[in-house]
Amino acid sequence: MDPPVYENVGNPTCVYDTKPRDILEEIAAQIQHEFQQSPVIAASVASQPGPHTLRGAETNFYATAVEQSFDITLLGQRVHITATPIAYTWNYGDGAMLGPTPYPGAPLPEDRWGEATQTSHIYTQTGDYSAAVTTHFRGTYSVNGGPDLPIPGQGDFTSAGLPLSVWRSITKNYADNCLQNPRGNGC
């Protein structure tokens, strides 16, 4: 059998009109923006004591954040995102800030309330404040079940404010013996 003979019948053309796009590059370019807009739930905030504390005393704050995963669609592709909490920035509501710090804080047993912790704060003025924490999440993504890839930068998500009233305390010393004088001052 003779080999086929090819001849030029006009200008060469491609079967495809446009060059194929690299979808992964486009997804990578959009993923950081999408991560900031994603449904990541910010940490919850608690204080000890609370919702009332004392001026001049340590108030312990702590955040509870968890790793979260969800799926979105970008450019017609299924993208799986995982957000992992890595740092916390505290806003105590009186102008004082702490962080970013890797410590979310932790609850203390009631008999240890008033101790200094890595996330505690001392209010110097009485009043009503709103304490909040911004949780910084590191993200990874995978496209259509592929390998996990890091998301550039981080996602920052701020909690709702925790209302806190700071009160003052007054200590008075009395010399009355309440057993002998039950109507004395302080009895």
Disulfide bonds with the S-S distance in Angstrom:
Cys178-Cys187 1.86
